[in-house]
Amino acid sequence: MTRKDLPVNLLLAREARILLWSLAAGAFAVPPLIWLTGRGLLGPYANGGLFALWGDFAQQVVAGSAAAWIVLLGPFVLLSAARLAVAVSQRL
């Protein structure tokens, strides 16, 4: 059974899982990577440690900060771009 043959509800469920896992990565994996990189290159985080960064990140997401939303949505956008590139290359 190919992807085209799958029922719409299964495709939507798959896409919803991809979105949720990507958002989880953007919320829980990317901020520690940013913190580790910043700590290595710039020194300690001025407001505290990793959990302080997570708290500041969550506040910025709620406040609508473009930078925080880019960090949150980044994994989904990159994964979607990669999936699109693969789909286009397969059709060529």
One Martini backbone bead per residue (centre of mass of N, CA, C, O) as a GRO file, in nm:
protein
   92
    1MET     BB    1   0.093   0.039   0.026
    2THR     BB    2   0.063   0.354  -0.046
    3ARG     BB    3   0.028   0.681   0.034
    4LYS     BB    4  -0.213   0.726  -0.168
    5ASP     BB    5  -0.390   0.479  -0.028
    6LEU     BB    6  -0.435   0.624   0.217
    7PRO     BB    7  -0.616   0.744   0.444
    8VAL     BB    8  -0.670   1.055   0.558
    9ASN     BB    9  -0.660   0.998   0.868
   10LEU     BB   10  -0.373   0.873   0.859
   11LEU     BB   11  -0.226   1.117   0.742
   12LEU     BB   12  -0.307   1.318   0.965
   13ALA     BB   13  -0.185   1.159   1.200
   14ARG     BB   14   0.103   1.166   1.095
   15GLU     BB   15   0.134   1.476   1.080
   16ALA     BB   16   0.072   1.526   1.380
   17ARG     BB   17   0.314   1.368   1.490
   18ILE     BB   18   0.530   1.534   1.351
   19LEU     BB   19   0.454   1.801   1.481
   20LEU     BB   20   0.480   1.720   1.781
   21TRP     BB   21   0.779   1.624   1.770
   22SER     BB   22   0.890   1.893   1.665
   23LEU     BB   23   0.792   2.068   1.901
   24ALA     BB   24   0.942   1.911   2.118
   25ALA     BB   25   1.222   1.970   2.005
   26GLY     BB   26   1.193   2.286   2.014
   27ALA     BB   27   1.141   2.284   2.337
   28PHE     BB   28   1.367   2.044   2.451
   29ALA     BB   29   1.637   2.050   2.252
   30VAL     BB   30   1.723   2.334   2.149
   31PRO     BB   31   1.776   2.504   2.407
   32PRO     BB   32   2.018   2.334   2.515
   33LEU     BB   33   2.194   2.381   2.265
   34ILE     BB   34   2.205   2.684   2.297
   35TRP     BB   35   2.324   2.685   2.581
   36LEU     BB   36   2.583   2.527   2.521
   37THR     BB   37   2.692   2.715   2.304
   38GLY     BB   38   2.685   2.978   2.469
   39ARG     BB   39   2.867   2.881   2.699
   40GLY     BB   40   3.115   2.819   2.518
   41LEU     BB   41   3.130   3.114   2.372
   42LEU     BB   42   3.006   3.333   2.615
   43GLY     BB   43   2.913   3.190   2.865
   44PRO     BB   44   2.720   3.242   3.105
   45TYR     BB   45   2.404   3.275   3.189
   46ALA     BB   46   2.270   3.562   3.322
   47ASN     BB   47   1.986   3.422   3.451
   48GLY     BB   48   2.141   3.137   3.468
   49GLY     BB   49   2.045   2.842   3.368
   50LEU     BB   50   1.874   2.621   3.188
   51PHE     BB   51   1.596   2.670   3.334
   52ALA     BB   52   1.598   2.974   3.284
   53LEU     BB   53   1.590   2.953   2.980
   54TRP     BB   54   1.325   2.799   2.959
   55GLY     BB   55   1.155   3.016   3.098
   56ASP     BB   56   1.222   3.243   2.897
   57PHE     BB   57   1.121   3.095   2.649
   58ALA     BB   58   0.827   3.058   2.736
   59GLN     BB   59   0.766   3.359   2.768
   60GLN     BB   60   0.830   3.433   2.468
   61VAL     BB   61   0.617   3.259   2.337
   62VAL     BB   62   0.372   3.389   2.480
   63ALA     BB   63   0.458   3.687   2.378
   64GLY     BB   64   0.552   3.648   2.057
   65SER     BB   65   0.833   3.587   1.980
   66ALA     BB   66   1.003   3.535   1.696
   67ALA     BB   67   1.252   3.381   1.800
   68ALA     BB   68   1.100   3.163   1.963
   69TRP     BB   69   0.930   3.055   1.720
   70ILE     BB   70   1.169   2.966   1.551
   71VAL     BB   71   1.274   2.758   1.750
   72LEU     BB   72   1.010   2.590   1.772
   73LEU     BB   73   0.965   2.555   1.438
   74GLY     BB   74   1.233   2.462   1.307
   75PRO     BB   75   1.213   2.148   1.288
   76PHE     BB   76   0.959   2.146   1.107
   77VAL     BB   77   1.067   2.312   0.871
   78LEU     BB   78   1.314   2.135   0.807
   79LEU     BB   79   1.159   1.870   0.765
   80SER     BB   80   0.970   1.974   0.541
   81ALA     BB   81   1.194   2.052   0.342
   82ALA     BB   82   1.314   1.768   0.318
   83ARG     BB   83   1.057   1.626   0.220
   84LEU     BB   84   1.022   1.801  -0.032
   85ALA     BB   85   1.294   1.737  -0.165
   86VAL     BB   86   1.243   1.435  -0.192
   87ALA     BB   87   0.981   1.448  -0.357
   88VAL     BB   88   1.101   1.604  -0.595
   89SER     BB   89   1.339   1.406  -0.662
   90GLN     BB   90   1.144   1.159  -0.725
   91ARG     BB   91   0.997   1.310  -0.979
   92LEU     BB   92   1.263   1.342  -1.174
   0.00000   0.00000   0.00000
